[in-house]
Amino acid sequence: MTKVHPNALSAKLPRAVAPTASGEAAALTVWRKSLLFHGEGFTVFDAKGNLVFRVDNYGSASRGEIVLMDAAGKPLLTIRRKKLSLGDHWLIYEGEEAANPRFAVKKHVNFISSRSLAHVTPRSSAAKSCLAYEVEGSYSRRCCAVYDERRRQLAQVKRKQTAAGVAFGNDVFHLIVEPGFDSAFAMGIVILLEQMFGPRGSLLKV
């Protein structure tokens, strides 16, 4: 099997850093695989092959939540399904907080053909200064993007190829995050797209 990244097993695990307001877009490689044996989740590398994010949904699955961690295992975001709601409706919390969600994410439901996948709206007082976001495209084809209310593209999921031009399967893909957009939050949206549209079912076992 072609290596996803040469530094994937590096002993030195730097903490993930959100992109700044200036600079180039962050090109992340997302691997639909947990670092834990028999676990479910994601492993995310930066352009240099360093581990930046991980989702190891082994113990947390029984609690009905998904935790996005940095390379050192520090919880960055916790994702929980909204209780007593119709359809796929999720809440994103800071760290491991259980109150005051930052964002709500709802799967777009429309029987008429539409490119929209999900709607993201701010919930907390800190997040209300942010814009609402729309996710459009096809996650199953690994070709979708996050847009703000002004139709600016902030993050993009796209297929990844080897240096020889051979495409990886759907388990390995690119997440391109534009400057100024939080890469952890972008990865949180990817986790929810997997919950909503992933062919192998939910990461949660509830």
Backbone as CSV, one residue per row, in Angstrom:
resi,resn,N_x,N_y,N_z,CA_x,CA_y,CA_z,C_x,C_y,C_z
1,MET,0.847,-1.202,0.000,0.000,0.000,0.000,0.883,1.252,0.000
2,THR,0.528,2.245,-0.792,1.265,3.496,-0.818,1.148,4.196,0.524
3,LYS,2.265,4.744,1.021,2.241,5.444,2.290,1.380,6.693,2.186
4,VAL,0.563,6.902,3.215,-0.233,8.122,3.257,0.674,9.323,3.464
5,HIS,1.645,9.182,4.377,2.635,10.225,4.615,3.870,9.596,5.209
6,PRO,5.069,10.066,4.848,6.300,9.437,5.318,6.546,9.600,6.806
7,ASN,5.983,10.631,7.427,6.227,10.867,8.841,5.073,10.412,9.718
8,ALA,4.233,9.530,9.183,3.023,9.147,9.902,3.321,8.513,11.242
9,LEU,4.449,7.825,11.377,4.771,7.144,12.616,5.861,7.873,13.394
10,SER,6.033,9.145,13.116,7.048,9.924,13.807,6.769,9.975,15.295
11,ALA,7.826,9.872,16.087,7.653,9.911,17.540,7.373,11.318,18.035
12,LYS,7.770,12.311,17.260,7.555,13.694,17.658,6.211,14.152,17.130
13,LEU,5.288,14.474,18.024,3.931,14.803,17.628,3.635,16.257,17.971
14,PRO,3.768,17.187,17.016,3.505,18.595,17.294,2.027,18.857,17.455
15,ARG,1.684,19.886,18.225,0.280,20.262,18.393,-0.208,20.997,17.159
16,ALA,-1.478,20.794,16.859,-2.062,21.459,15.705,-2.253,22.942,15.996
17,VAL,-2.052,23.752,14.999,-2.214,25.191,15.133,-3.193,25.671,14.076
18,ALA,-4.191,26.441,14.490,-5.159,26.976,13.533,-4.466,27.961,12.611
19,PRO,-4.880,28.046,11.347,-4.247,28.970,10.413,-4.452,30.411,10.844
20,THR,-3.491,31.268,10.519,-3.598,32.676,10.863,-4.371,33.420,9.793
21,ALA,-4.531,34.714,10.012,-5.312,35.519,9.061,-4.555,35.752,7.758
22,SER,-3.264,35.466,7.738,-2.490,35.651,6.526,-1.743,34.373,6.207
23,GLY,-1.195,34.300,4.996,-0.443,33.109,4.631,-1.188,32.265,3.628
24,GLU,-0.649,31.086,3.376,-1.217,30.185,2.387,-2.242,29.250,3.024
25,ALA,-3.034,28.642,2.166,-4.006,27.668,2.639,-3.285,26.454,3.216
26,ALA,-3.882,25.832,4.220,-3.329,24.625,4.837,-3.849,23.410,4.083
27,ALA,-2.933,22.577,3.591,-3.300,21.364,2.868,-3.122,20.172,3.805
28,LEU,-4.212,19.652,4.322,-4.186,18.532,5.250,-4.544,17.238,4.536
29,THR,-3.947,16.149,4.971,-4.307,14.817,4.469,-5.121,14.111,5.534
30,VAL,-6.331,13.725,5.188,-7.236,13.052,6.113,-7.266,11.567,5.786
31,TRP,-7.008,10.753,6.776,-7.023,9.295,6.627,-8.152,8.753,7.467
32,ARG,-9.069,8.050,6.836,-10.231,7.487,7.549,-9.781,6.221,8.284
33,LYS,-8.969,6.442,9.330,-8.419,5.328,10.099,-8.001,5.836,11.469
34,SER,-8.338,5.084,12.510,-7.922,5.433,13.856,-6.526,4.896,14.134
35,LEU,-5.794,5.595,15.012,-4.498,5.105,15.449,-4.629,3.965,16.458
36,LEU,-5.837,3.782,17.016,-6.067,2.712,17.974,-6.410,1.416,17.253
37,PHE,-5.919,0.313,17.764,-6.223,-0.996,17.199,-7.702,-1.293,17.411
38,HIS,-8.396,-1.668,16.354,-9.832,-1.954,16.381,-10.673,-0.709,16.680
39,GLY,-10.091,0.467,16.531,-10.845,1.690,16.759,-11.390,2.240,15.457
40,GLU,-12.317,3.181,15.575,-12.867,3.893,14.431,-12.496,5.360,14.565
41,GLY,-12.209,6.011,13.452,-11.899,7.429,13.554,-11.143,7.976,12.365
42,PHE,-10.348,9.031,12.624,-9.581,9.713,11.591,-8.173,9.999,12.099
43,THR,-7.232,10.063,11.172,-5.879,10.528,11.436,-5.572,11.594,10.394
44,VAL,-5.095,12.765,10.838,-4.929,13.905,9.942,-3.487,14.406,10.017
45,PHE,-2.863,14.598,8.846,-1.479,15.044,8.744,-1.414,16.394,8.036
46,ASP,-0.358,17.161,8.348,-0.137,18.397,7.611,0.680,18.103,6.355
47,ALA,1.061,19.149,5.629,1.747,18.972,4.348,3.131,18.350,4.508
48,LYS,3.706,18.423,5.714,5.020,17.833,5.969,4.930,16.402,6.506
49,GLY,3.719,15.908,6.645,3.545,14.554,7.145,3.474,14.445,8.646
50,ASN,3.352,15.572,9.354,3.235,15.551,10.806,1.790,15.357,11.233
51,LEU,1.578,14.568,12.249,0.247,14.352,12.789,-0.254,15.626,13.454
52,VAL,-1.468,16.069,13.086,-2.020,17.286,13.680,-3.350,17.048,14.378
53,PHE,-4.196,16.184,13.843,-5.490,15.865,14.461,-5.681,14.350,14.499
54,ARG,-6.515,13.931,15.448,-6.871,12.514,15.495,-8.263,12.356,16.111
55,VAL,-8.963,11.345,15.643,-10.238,10.945,16.228,-10.129,9.451,16.485
56,ASP,-10.155,9.077,17.746,-10.060,7.669,18.132,-11.329,7.325,18.885
57,ASN,-12.372,7.023,18.153,-13.682,6.837,18.765,-13.844,5.405,19.259
58,TYR,-13.168,5.131,20.344,-13.212,3.792,20.932,-14.029,3.817,22.221
59,GLY,-13.492,4.480,23.250,-14.229,4.575,24.501,-15.362,5.574,24.441
60,SER,-15.170,6.680,23.705,-16.179,7.739,23.684,-17.432,7.343,22.920
61,ALA,-17.337,6.292,22.089,-18.498,5.897,21.291,-19.674,5.511,22.175
62,SER,-19.382,4.890,23.325,-20.454,4.462,24.212,-21.136,5.651,24.883
63,ARG,-20.497,6.824,24.872,-21.086,8.013,25.484,-21.848,8.856,24.459
64,GLY,-21.914,8.378,23.238,-22.676,9.087,22.229,-22.057,10.386,21.796
65,GLU,-20.718,10.442,21.686,-20.050,11.665,21.278,-18.805,11.325,20.464
66,ILE,-18.333,12.310,19.719,-17.097,12.182,18.947,-16.180,13.326,19.354
67,VAL,-14.937,13.004,19.699,-13.995,13.999,20.185,-12.859,14.158,19.176
68,LEU,-12.660,15.387,18.717,-11.517,15.711,17.867,-10.369,16.158,18.758
69,MET,-9.218,15.509,18.635,-8.061,15.809,19.477,-6.900,16.317,18.633
70,ASP,-5.962,17.012,19.305,-4.733,17.363,18.621,-3.784,16.173,18.672
71,ALA,-2.557,16.337,18.182,-1.620,15.223,18.089,-1.258,14.654,19.453
72,ALA,-1.287,15.498,20.492,-0.934,15.054,21.830,-2.103,14.446,22.585
73,GLY,-3.282,14.407,21.971,-4.456,13.836,22.622,-5.309,14.833,23.372
74,LYS,-5.037,16.126,23.227,-5.849,17.148,23.893,-7.152,17.349,23.135
75,PRO,-8.313,17.265,23.822,-9.600,17.476,23.147,-9.742,18.907,22.643
76,LEU,-10.072,19.041,21.370,-10.273,20.352,20.763,-11.753,20.661,20.586
77,LEU,-12.491,19.681,20.085,-13.928,19.822,19.855,-14.624,18.524,20.249
78,THR,-15.844,18.656,20.757,-16.679,17.486,21.021,-17.970,17.646,20.234
79,ILE,-18.346,16.605,19.527,-19.529,16.628,18.658,-20.574,15.683,19.236
80,ARG,-21.782,16.203,19.430,-22.868,15.398,19.981,-24.129,15.600,19.149
81,ARG,-24.905,14.533,19.007,-26.186,14.659,18.308,-27.166,15.420,19.192
82,LYS,-27.890,16.359,18.598,-28.862,17.136,19.352,-30.043,16.251,19.739
83,LYS,-30.401,16.293,21.013,-31.489,15.459,21.516,-32.844,16.024,21.086
84,LEU,-33.787,15.119,20.915,-35.170,15.486,20.607,-35.279,16.371,19.367
85,SER,-34.521,16.006,18.335,-34.584,16.764,17.095,-34.882,15.826,15.941
86,LEU,-35.506,16.369,14.911,-35.823,15.578,13.733,-34.644,15.602,12.765
87,GLY,-34.314,14.454,12.180,-33.235,14.392,11.210,-31.869,14.459,11.863
88,ASP,-30.842,14.632,11.028,-29.465,14.739,11.502,-29.193,16.171,11.948
89,HIS,-29.130,16.366,13.264,-28.903,17.694,13.828,-27.867,17.529,14.934
90,TRP,-26.726,18.232,14.797,-25.592,18.021,15.683,-25.136,19.328,16.314
91,LEU,-24.464,19.207,17.462,-23.921,20.361,18.161,-22.415,20.180,18.326
92,ILE,-21.660,21.274,18.133,-20.209,21.250,18.282,-19.832,22.089,19.495
93,TYR,-19.099,21.472,20.436,-18.699,22.114,21.682,-17.187,22.341,21.706
94,GLU,-16.765,23.348,22.447,-15.348,23.608,22.660,-14.774,22.572,23.619
95,GLY,-13.632,21.986,23.270,-12.996,21.009,24.157,-13.933,19.881,24.512
96,GLU,-14.072,19.630,25.812,-14.982,18.587,26.299,-16.191,19.181,27.017
97,GLU,-16.500,20.431,26.744,-17.636,21.067,27.402,-18.933,20.348,27.062
98,ALA,-19.875,20.416,28.000,-21.178,19.788,27.799,-22.299,20.820,27.725
99,ALA,-21.947,22.098,27.815,-22.933,23.183,27.743,-22.425,24.251,26.793
100,ASN,-23.358,25.091,26.363,-23.028,26.225,25.487,-22.301,25.791,24.213
101,PRO,-22.983,25.067,23.348,-22.348,24.664,22.081,-21.965,25.867,21.249
102,ARG,-20.867,25.725,20.490,-20.404,26.812,19.628,-21.218,26.885,18.347
103,PHE,-21.496,25.710,17.743,-22.185,25.674,16.458,-23.201,24.540,16.426
104,ALA,-24.224,24.732,15.617,-25.181,23.682,15.300,-25.040,23.341,13.822
105,VAL,-25.071,22.055,13.513,-24.933,21.593,12.125,-26.118,20.693,11.806
106,LYS,-26.816,21.018,10.732,-28.000,20.254,10.354,-27.883,19.773,8.920
107,LYS,-28.174,18.499,8.728,-28.144,17.926,7.390,-29.235,18.550,6.533
108,HIS,-28.871,18.902,5.315,-29.844,19.484,4.399,-30.742,18.379,3.846
109,VAL,-32.035,18.605,3.953,-33.009,17.631,3.456,-33.862,18.313,2.402
110,ASN,-33.766,17.814,1.180,-34.544,18.379,0.083,-34.701,17.294,-0.979
111,PHE,-35.933,16.932,-1.254,-36.170,15.872,-2.234,-35.916,16.349,-3.670
112,ILE,-35.852,17.663,-3.844,-35.486,18.215,-5.139,-33.966,18.262,-5.219
113,SER,-33.425,18.014,-6.387,-31.971,17.985,-6.551,-31.337,19.266,-6.004
114,SER,-30.316,19.102,-5.164,-29.639,20.245,-4.551,-28.205,19.865,-4.237
115,ARG,-27.315,20.826,-4.358,-25.911,20.591,-4.031,-25.640,20.795,-2.542
116,SER,-26.593,21.326,-1.814,-26.388,21.600,-0.404,-26.342,20.300,0.397
117,LEU,-25.354,20.202,1.310,-25.220,19.026,2.163,-25.619,19.315,3.603
118,ALA,-25.197,20.473,4.117,-25.450,20.784,5.519,-25.412,22.292,5.744
119,HIS,-26.104,22.711,6.820,-26.117,24.105,7.237,-25.418,24.208,8.590
120,VAL,-24.560,25.206,8.757,-23.829,25.412,10.004,-24.170,26.800,10.533
121,THR,-24.673,26.858,11.771,-25.069,28.134,12.349,-24.415,28.308,13.722
122,PRO,-24.017,29.541,14.080,-23.418,29.795,15.400,-24.458,29.686,16.498
123,ARG,-24.017,29.207,17.675,-24.923,29.065,18.819,-24.463,29.844,20.043
124,SER,-23.149,29.817,20.348,-22.658,30.468,21.559,-22.470,31.959,21.319
125,SER,-22.378,32.729,22.424,-22.162,34.167,22.315,-20.829,34.468,21.648
126,ALA,-19.822,33.599,21.881,-18.512,33.811,21.266,-18.545,33.551,19.774
127,ALA,-19.390,32.599,19.364,-19.439,32.233,17.955,-20.410,33.086,17.155
128,LYS,-21.286,33.833,17.820,-22.303,34.587,17.095,-21.726,35.717,16.264
129,SER,-20.477,36.076,16.544,-19.832,37.066,15.692,-19.424,36.452,14.361
130,CYS,-19.460,35.113,14.283,-19.116,34.408,13.046,-20.310,34.378,12.112
131,LEU,-20.048,34.088,10.862,-21.099,33.946,9.880,-21.644,32.527,9.910
132,ALA,-22.820,32.361,9.316,-23.321,31.018,9.085,-22.601,30.436,7.868
133,TYR,-22.557,29.119,7.783,-21.829,28.456,6.705,-22.735,27.448,6.010
134,GLU,-22.401,27.182,4.765,-23.114,26.198,3.955,-22.096,25.220,3.382
135,VAL,-22.422,23.924,3.444,-21.570,22.891,2.865,-22.254,22.375,1.608
136,GLU,-21.546,22.398,0.479,-22.130,22.001,-0.793,-21.202,21.031,-1.530
137,GLY,-21.810,20.216,-2.390,-21.034,19.295,-3.214,-21.416,17.857,-2.962
138,SER,-20.436,16.965,-3.024,-20.664,15.527,-2.808,-19.561,14.980,-1.910
139,TYR,-19.924,14.630,-0.690,-18.923,14.047,0.207,-18.549,12.638,-0.231
140,SER,-19.514,11.883,-0.745,-19.225,10.511,-1.176,-18.192,10.477,-2.292
141,ARG,-18.137,11.545,-3.093,-17.141,11.649,-4.160,-15.910,12.435,-3.721
142,ARG,-15.893,12.848,-2.465,-14.810,13.653,-1.908,-14.596,14.913,-2.755
143,CYS,-15.694,15.605,-2.969,-15.670,16.836,-3.766,-16.731,17.789,-3.211
144,CYS,-16.384,18.493,-2.142,-17.332,19.407,-1.525,-16.573,20.554,-0.867
145,ALA,-17.303,21.598,-0.469,-16.654,22.792,0.064,-17.561,23.478,1.074
146,VAL,-16.927,24.281,1.942,-17.623,25.095,2.938,-17.587,26.541,2.470
147,TYR,-18.755,27.182,2.459,-18.871,28.571,2.026,-19.467,29.412,3.148
148,ASP,-19.068,30.696,3.201,-19.714,31.587,4.148,-20.886,32.276,3.464
149,GLU,-21.509,33.216,4.162,-22.708,33.868,3.637,-22.422,34.743,2.424
150,ARG,-21.156,35.074,2.228,-20.774,35.883,1.061,-20.280,35.008,-0.086
151,ARG,-20.479,33.699,0.039,-20.116,32.719,-0.979,-18.602,32.623,-1.177
152,ARG,-17.847,32.916,-0.122,-16.407,32.707,-0.171,-16.100,31.278,0.268
153,GLN,-15.265,30.600,-0.487,-14.899,29.226,-0.141,-13.854,29.245,0.973
154,LEU,-14.157,28.565,2.075,-13.295,28.584,3.253,-12.552,27.266,3.462
155,ALA,-13.132,26.190,3.006,-12.492,24.875,3.135,-13.021,23.978,2.031
156,GLN,-12.200,23.014,1.643,-12.564,22.142,0.529,-12.086,20.723,0.789
157,VAL,-12.947,19.765,0.500,-12.588,18.344,0.518,-12.392,17.907,-0.924
158,LYS,-11.244,17.313,-1.216,-10.972,16.863,-2.580,-10.153,15.584,-2.544
159,ARG,-10.157,14.875,-3.635,-9.424,13.614,-3.720,-7.919,13.867,-3.659
160,LYS,-7.201,12.882,-3.146,-5.747,12.963,-3.044,-5.119,11.954,-4.000
161,GLN,-4.020,12.352,-4.633,-3.300,11.474,-5.544,-1.867,11.284,-5.074
162,THR,-1.266,10.172,-5.484,0.139,9.947,-5.209,0.984,10.808,-6.147
163,ALA,2.297,10.817,-5.929,3.195,11.584,-6.798,3.152,11.082,-8.231
164,ALA,2.776,9.813,-8.403,2.690,9.229,-9.741,1.337,9.479,-10.389
165,GLY,0.456,10.198,-9.686,-0.844,10.499,-10.254,-1.909,9.459,-10.020
166,VAL,-1.631,8.488,-9.144,-2.607,7.441,-8.836,-3.484,7.925,-7.687
167,ALA,-4.782,7.860,-7.881,-5.716,8.358,-6.873,-5.834,7.381,-5.712
168,PHE,-5.836,7.925,-4.491,-6.170,7.127,-3.320,-7.666,6.836,-3.338
169,GLY,-8.094,5.905,-2.515,-9.524,5.646,-2.375,-10.174,6.708,-1.503
170,ASN,-11.437,6.500,-1.177,-12.177,7.476,-0.389,-11.694,7.575,1.053
171,ASP,-10.875,6.624,1.505,-10.407,6.666,2.889,-9.259,7.642,3.094
172,VAL,-8.652,8.136,2.017,-7.566,9.110,2.110,-7.888,10.266,1.165
173,PHE,-7.952,11.489,1.713,-8.319,12.632,0.876,-7.731,13.908,1.449
174,HIS,-7.810,14.977,0.671,-7.302,16.281,1.079,-8.400,17.094,1.770
175,LEU,-7.988,17.868,2.768,-8.819,18.927,3.337,-8.012,20.216,3.207
176,ILE,-8.453,21.104,2.340,-7.770,22.369,2.099,-8.490,23.454,2.897
177,VAL,-7.757,24.119,3.796,-8.349,25.136,4.672,-7.736,26.490,4.341
178,GLU,-8.584,27.435,3.999,-8.116,28.766,3.623,-7.638,29.548,4.850
179,PRO,-6.699,30.504,4.647,-6.203,31.308,5.760,-7.341,32.007,6.503
180,GLY,-7.260,32.006,7.838,-8.270,32.661,8.651,-9.392,31.751,9.089
181,PHE,-9.503,30.570,8.495,-10.550,29.625,8.885,-9.926,28.563,9.780
182,ASP,-10.587,28.252,10.880,-10.057,27.324,11.882,-10.000,25.909,11.312
183,SER,-8.796,25.350,11.222,-8.645,24.014,10.639,-9.286,22.936,11.501
184,ALA,-9.314,23.114,12.831,-9.986,22.148,13.698,-11.491,22.156,13.439
185,PHE,-12.058,23.342,13.280,-13.479,23.453,12.979,-13.785,22.840,11.615
186,ALA,-12.912,23.064,10.637,-13.091,22.455,9.312,-13.091,20.935,9.419
187,MET,-12.197,20.387,10.247,-12.162,18.945,10.439,-13.406,18.461,11.169
188,GLY,-13.926,19.285,12.077,-15.182,18.930,12.730,-16.320,18.790,11.736
189,ILE,-16.356,19.649,10.741,-17.379,19.541,9.698,-17.191,18.257,8.897
190,VAL,-15.926,17.888,8.610,-15.663,16.637,7.897,-16.185,15.445,8.702
191,ILE,-15.969,15.459,10.007,-16.466,14.371,10.863,-17.977,14.244,10.735
192,LEU,-18.665,15.375,10.718,-20.114,15.330,10.608,-20.577,14.902,9.225
193,LEU,-19.843,15.262,8.186,-20.182,14.773,6.849,-20.065,13.252,6.797
194,GLU,-19.065,12.714,7.489,-18.931,11.255,7.566,-20.127,10.646,8.287
195,GLN,-20.582,11.293,9.357,-21.762,10.807,10.080,-23.004,10.830,9.192
196,MET,-23.137,11.873,8.404,-24.340,12.049,7.602,-24.324,11.257,6.303
197,PHE,-23.144,11.146,5.672,-23.078,10.602,4.317,-22.086,9.455,4.150
198,GLY,-21.370,9.087,5.207,-20.382,8.021,5.096,-21.014,6.683,4.769
199,PRO,-20.441,5.904,3.844,-21.047,4.635,3.419,-20.960,3.536,4.455
200,ARG,-20.027,3.678,5.415,-19.847,2.611,6.401,-20.592,2.878,7.686
201,GLY,-21.409,3.891,7.687,-22.211,4.153,8.871,-21.526,5.075,9.856
202,SER,-22.167,5.260,10.972,-21.740,6.222,11.960,-20.529,5.742,12.744
203,LEU,-19.725,6.724,13.209,-18.661,6.420,14.157,-19.236,6.080,15.529
204,LEU,-20.458,6.557,15.802,-21.090,6.276,17.077,-21.773,4.928,17.047
205,LYS,-21.726,4.226,18.150,-22.332,2.902,18.257,-23.591,2.954,19.113
206,VAL,-24.318,4.068,19.006,-25.517,4.228,19.835,-26.735,4.336,18.938
